Structure formats: C-alpha cells, structure tokens
C-alpha cells in the first residue's frame, strides 16, 4: 500500500485533495498534515511514495520542505508535486530547480480537484 502525503495549511483545500485522492486510490494510506514541520516527521516515519506540497505556508514553506526532502537520498523514491494558487513562472521554475517532479495550480472547481486526483494517481503512482 502506497503512502500519499498531502501538506496544506488551508483545511478546505486539503480536504478537497484528500477526499478526491481517497476516491481514486481507495487502498492508499493518505496522510494529511497542516504544517511543514509535521510533513518532515511523516517523511521520516512513513517514507511516502507521493507528496503533494502547498507552497505558501507558514515557515518553513513548501519550498523549504522540498529542499529538505531532496537533500536526503533516503527519499529519492518519492514523487513531489508542488501545489499552489500561484501561476508565477518564478514559482514553477524554483520548484523544478529544487527537484519537484511537477507543479500544479490549485483547481478552482470541485471537478478540477477530481481531475487533479486522477492525474496524480495515474502519473505518479
């Protein structure tokens, strides 16, 4: 059973992501956390196969967590998807430079969250 980590400080966004991932990955161990500090602990304890990280969170932000993940070879098997409301080319480029596998803009509809979950499942697990 694959572990999927969802990190987002916005409870509503996090619940939409988690609920849709549970629908398309019913056998996955989906762990949700609201802050970056807890995310690092989940990496140490569960070594997720997929992590979905919000960028804009209280320090440390998603970029900091991504840097920490990519600095540890123990987590090389984890696909990291950065998720943000930002469409900034700088955020996309910074994510890629730090080792993110992909960058997704947060959907603006329930159907969009459903499509995002299906894409994450098919592309990264």
Backbone as CSV, one residue per row, in Angstrom:
resi,resn,N_x,N_y,N_z,CA_x,CA_y,CA_z,C_x,C_y,C_z
1,UNK,0.850,-1.179,0.000,0.000,0.000,0.000,0.895,1.242,0.000
2,UNK,0.686,2.111,-0.951,1.467,3.334,-1.068,0.966,4.382,-0.073
3,UNK,1.918,5.131,0.481,1.564,6.260,1.330,1.617,7.532,0.502
4,UNK,0.570,8.339,0.628,0.483,9.635,-0.046,0.374,10.693,1.041
5,UNK,1.245,11.687,0.970,1.246,12.775,1.948,0.694,14.037,1.301
6,UNK,-0.272,14.661,1.951,-0.846,15.923,1.484,-0.573,16.971,2.551
7,UNK,0.145,18.031,2.157,0.524,19.093,3.090,-0.059,20.408,2.604
8,UNK,-0.981,20.949,3.380,-1.591,22.232,3.031,-2.130,22.852,4.309
9,UNK,-1.834,24.112,4.546,-2.311,24.765,5.756,-3.773,25.193,5.656
10,UNK,-4.332,25.172,4.452,-5.739,25.516,4.267,-6.574,24.239,4.374
11,UNK,-7.363,24.148,5.428,-8.117,22.924,5.714,-9.087,22.574,4.592
12,UNK,-9.714,23.564,3.998,-10.686,23.301,2.935,-9.993,22.710,1.704
13,UNK,-8.908,23.341,1.263,-8.170,22.818,0.108,-7.653,21.408,0.393
14,UNK,-7.103,21.231,1.591,-6.558,19.922,1.967,-7.643,18.851,1.934
15,UNK,-8.824,19.174,2.437,-9.896,18.184,2.464,-10.359,17.830,1.052
16,UNK,-10.380,18.808,0.151,-10.773,18.516,-1.231,-9.756,17.593,-1.909
17,UNK,-8.496,17.840,-1.678,-7.461,16.990,-2.257,-7.559,15.588,-1.686
18,UNK,-7.630,15.495,-0.376,-7.662,14.186,0.284,-8.898,13.389,-0.116
19,UNK,-10.042,14.018,-0.085,-11.290,13.311,-0.424,-11.240,12.738,-1.842
20,UNK,-10.709,13.504,-2.775,-10.637,13.024,-4.150,-9.551,11.966,-4.334
21,UNK,-8.449,12.104,-3.630,-7.427,11.050,-3.690,-7.964,9.740,-3.116
22,UNK,-8.743,9.820,-2.042,-9.321,8.612,-1.446,-10.259,7.921,-2.432
23,UNK,-10.927,8.700,-3.246,-11.842,8.129,-4.226,-11.089,7.358,-5.306
24,UNK,-9.972,7.919,-5.792,-9.241,7.255,-6.877,-8.174,6.284,-6.381
25,UNK,-7.807,6.390,-5.102,-6.799,5.496,-4.516,-7.342,4.897,-3.213
26,UNK,-8.374,4.068,-3.301,-9.024,3.581,-2.073,-8.119,2.743,-1.176
27,UNK,-7.059,2.161,-1.722,-6.169,1.324,-0.911,-4.936,2.064,-0.404
28,UNK,-4.792,3.321,-0.765,-3.619,4.100,-0.353,-3.756,4.544,1.102
29,UNK,-2.612,4.716,1.731,-2.541,5.311,3.062,-2.341,6.803,2.852
30,UNK,-3.417,7.575,2.945,-3.345,9.010,2.687,-3.218,9.733,4.022
31,UNK,-2.107,10.444,4.162,-1.812,11.173,5.395,-1.898,12.654,5.077
32,UNK,-2.651,13.382,5.882,-2.772,14.819,5.676,-2.235,15.557,6.887
33,UNK,-1.468,16.600,6.608,-0.948,17.445,7.683,-1.132,18.900,7.289
34,UNK,-1.200,19.750,8.315,-1.485,21.161,8.074,-0.248,22.046,8.133
35,UNK,0.897,21.482,8.503,2.088,22.330,8.537,3.337,21.547,8.134
36,UNK,4.320,22.294,7.721,5.536,21.716,7.164,6.336,20.913,8.172
37,UNK,6.342,21.342,9.411,7.080,20.606,10.437,6.568,19.183,10.580
38,UNK,5.263,19.018,10.542,4.682,17.680,10.621,4.994,16.873,9.366
39,UNK,5.119,17.540,8.230,5.421,16.846,6.976,6.763,16.136,7.060
40,UNK,7.738,16.804,7.613,9.073,16.204,7.745,8.999,14.962,8.619
41,UNK,8.216,15.011,9.665,8.061,13.846,10.546,7.417,12.683,9.807
42,UNK,6.406,12.958,8.977,5.762,11.897,8.194,6.770,11.266,7.238
43,UNK,7.623,12.076,6.639,8.655,11.526,5.753,9.545,10.565,6.512
44,UNK,9.930,10.929,7.701,10.799,10.071,8.495,10.093,8.782,8.895
45,UNK,8.831,8.877,9.244,8.091,7.715,9.752,7.553,6.799,8.657
46,UNK,7.053,7.375,7.557,6.305,6.580,6.576,6.926,6.514,5.189
47,UNK,7.872,7.386,4.891,8.519,7.422,3.572,7.493,7.333,2.432
48,UNK,6.712,8.387,2.258,5.644,8.363,1.239,6.176,8.153,-0.175
49,UNK,5.327,7.584,-0.988,5.619,7.377,-2.410,5.289,8.636,-3.208
50,UNK,4.317,9.421,-2.712,3.890,10.658,-3.359,3.640,11.703,-2.276
51,UNK,4.134,12.918,-2.516,3.855,14.040,-1.613,3.305,15.200,-2.437
52,UNK,2.237,15.786,-1.941,1.628,16.954,-2.554,1.826,18.097,-1.564
53,UNK,2.662,19.078,-1.954,3.035,20.157,-1.045,2.494,21.500,-1.502
54,UNK,1.786,22.164,-0.612,1.408,23.548,-0.851,2.680,24.395,-0.722
55,UNK,2.784,25.435,-1.495,3.968,26.292,-1.414,3.826,27.310,-0.293
56,UNK,2.725,28.008,-0.277,2.542,29.119,0.659,1.996,28.625,1.992
57,UNK,2.910,28.410,2.918,2.556,28.015,4.281,3.444,28.802,5.235
58,UNK,3.047,28.881,6.505,3.954,29.496,7.473,5.284,28.734,7.481
59,UNK,6.333,29.426,7.818,7.677,28.836,7.775,7.742,27.554,8.598
60,UNK,8.420,26.565,8.062,9.026,26.521,6.742,7.951,26.334,5.664
61,UNK,8.162,26.977,4.523,7.175,26.870,3.447,7.426,25.613,2.606
62,UNK,6.613,25.426,1.584,6.731,24.230,0.750,8.075,24.111,0.062
63,UNK,8.670,25.235,-0.326,9.988,25.194,-0.943,11.032,24.647,0.035
64,UNK,10.927,25.071,1.300,11.868,24.585,2.314,11.734,23.082,2.515
65,UNK,10.492,22.602,2.558,10.268,21.156,2.732,10.806,20.401,1.518
66,UNK,10.539,20.913,0.330,11.058,20.272,-0.880,12.577,20.193,-0.843
67,UNK,13.222,21.260,-0.447,14.691,21.258,-0.355,15.181,20.195,0.622
68,UNK,14.508,20.096,1.754,14.909,19.107,2.758,14.706,17.676,2.255
69,UNK,13.604,17.455,1.552,13.326,16.123,1.002,14.394,15.744,-0.018
70,UNK,14.682,16.653,-0.926,15.630,16.348,-1.998,17.072,16.273,-1.501
71,UNK,17.353,16.828,-0.327,18.701,16.743,0.244,18.958,15.383,0.889
72,UNK,17.902,14.591,1.078,18.036,13.300,1.749,17.827,12.174,0.740
73,UNK,18.887,11.444,0.384,18.768,10.374,-0.615,17.795,9.262,-0.207
74,UNK,17.484,9.181,1.062,16.541,8.175,1.555,15.146,8.363,0.946
75,UNK,14.848,9.580,0.485,13.531,9.896,-0.053,13.521,9.993,-1.572
76,UNK,14.545,9.491,-2.221,14.640,9.593,-3.685,13.469,8.931,-4.408
77,UNK,12.829,7.950,-3.805,11.721,7.253,-4.446,10.395,7.982,-4.358
78,UNK,10.387,9.144,-3.737,9.142,9.898,-3.560,8.972,10.923,-4.669
79,UNK,7.824,10.894,-5.310,7.466,11.943,-6.272,6.879,13.106,-5.481
80,UNK,7.363,14.315,-5.758,6.884,15.501,-5.049,6.221,16.438,-6.047
81,UNK,4.957,16.737,-5.773,4.178,17.636,-6.612,3.913,18.899,-5.811
82,UNK,4.330,20.026,-6.345,4.065,21.298,-5.693,2.682,21.764,-6.145
83,UNK,1.884,22.225,-5.182,0.515,22.652,-5.465,0.334,24.055,-4.904
84,UNK,-0.130,24.958,-5.740,-0.239,26.337,-5.295,-1.321,27.069,-6.071
85,UNK,-1.796,28.134,-5.494,-2.687,29.031,-6.209,-1.912,29.948,-7.142
86,UNK,-0.600,29.948,-7.009,0.259,30.826,-7.803,0.472,30.284,-9.211
87,UNK,0.367,31.178,-10.170,0.690,30.837,-11.555,2.022,31.468,-11.961
88,UNK,2.762,31.962,-11.000,4.025,32.644,-11.254,5.053,31.711,-11.891
89,UNK,5.625,32.155,-12.996,6.681,31.377,-13.649,7.877,31.199,-12.719
90,UNK,8.118,32.166,-11.849,9.223,32.044,-10.888,8.981,30.900,-9.905
91,UNK,7.739,30.748,-9.441,7.421,29.650,-8.525,7.570,28.301,-9.220
92,UNK,7.115,28.227,-10.456,7.243,26.983,-11.227,8.719,26.639,-11.411
93,UNK,9.504,27.616,-11.826,10.927,27.377,-12.064,11.658,27.024,-10.770
94,UNK,11.355,27.723,-9.709,12.005,27.421,-8.422,11.669,26.000,-7.968
95,UNK,10.420,25.592,-8.155,10.021,24.224,-7.802,10.834,23.205,-8.580
96,UNK,10.963,23.426,-9.863,11.731,22.492,-10.705,13.205,22.499,-10.326
97,UNK,13.759,23.683,-10.054,15.166,23.774,-9.670,15.446,23.041,-8.362
98,UNK,14.462,23.022,-7.480,14.630,22.347,-6.192,14.325,20.850,-6.259
99,UNK,13.855,20.376,-7.416,13.668,18.942,-7.592,12.246,18.434,-7.587
100,UNK,11.260,19.331,-7.704,9.866,18.862,-7.777,9.658,18.084,-9.067
101,UNK,8.837,17.063,-8.979,8.500,16.283,-10.168,7.492,17.000,-11.054
102,UNK,6.649,17.831,-10.426,5.633,18.536,-11.190,5.150,19.726,-10.364
103,UNK,4.446,20.611,-11.033,3.865,21.795,-10.411,2.427,21.893,-10.905
104,UNK,1.505,21.985,-9.984,0.089,22.097,-10.334,-0.505,23.322,-9.665
105,UNK,-1.353,24.021,-10.406,-2.096,25.147,-9.854,-3.372,24.587,-9.227
106,UNK,-3.697,25.080,-8.031,-4.904,24.604,-7.354,-6.118,24.832,-8.236
107,UNK,-6.938,23.794,-8.366,-8.148,23.925,-9.185,-9.117,24.943,-8.591
108,UNK,-9.994,25.429,-9.438,-10.993,26.399,-8.988,-12.408,25.818,-8.976
109,UNK,-12.482,24.472,-9.062,-13.799,23.826,-9.031,-13.664,22.434,-8.432
110,UNK,-14.805,21.896,-8.013,-14.794,20.538,-7.466,-14.365,19.535,-8.532
111,UNK,-14.841,19.734,-9.758,-14.438,18.866,-10.858,-12.941,18.939,-11.111
112,UNK,-12.380,20.109,-10.922,-10.942,20.280,-11.093,-10.146,19.484,-10.069
113,UNK,-10.635,19.432,-8.831,-9.964,18.626,-7.805,-10.072,17.135,-8.132
114,UNK,-11.183,16.729,-8.688,-11.364,15.338,-9.106,-10.354,14.995,-10.211
115,UNK,-10.239,15.878,-11.186,-9.280,15.663,-12.281,-7.843,15.665,-11.766
116,UNK,-7.542,16.545,-10.823,-6.198,16.587,-10.249,-5.856,15.269,-9.561
117,UNK,-6.787,14.744,-8.774,-6.545,13.475,-8.087,-6.307,12.344,-9.082
118,UNK,-7.098,12.311,-10.140,-6.921,11.269,-11.164,-5.568,11.412,-11.842
119,UNK,-5.165,12.637,-12.129,-3.871,12.875,-12.751,-2.724,12.451,-11.832
120,UNK,-2.813,12.810,-10.566,-1.769,12.432,-9.614,-1.646,10.923,-9.515
121,UNK,-2.786,10.255,-9.435,-2.778,8.796,-9.312,-2.197,8.137,-10.548
122,UNK,-2.588,8.580,-11.716,-2.135,7.915,-12.942,-0.700,8.271,-13.311
123,UNK,-0.267,9.481,-13.002,1.078,9.893,-13.391,2.163,9.559,-12.383
124,UNK,1.812,9.489,-11.106,2.846,9.404,-10.090,2.779,8.190,-9.184
125,UNK,1.775,7.336,-9.347,1.729,6.107,-8.530,1.596,4.903,-9.428
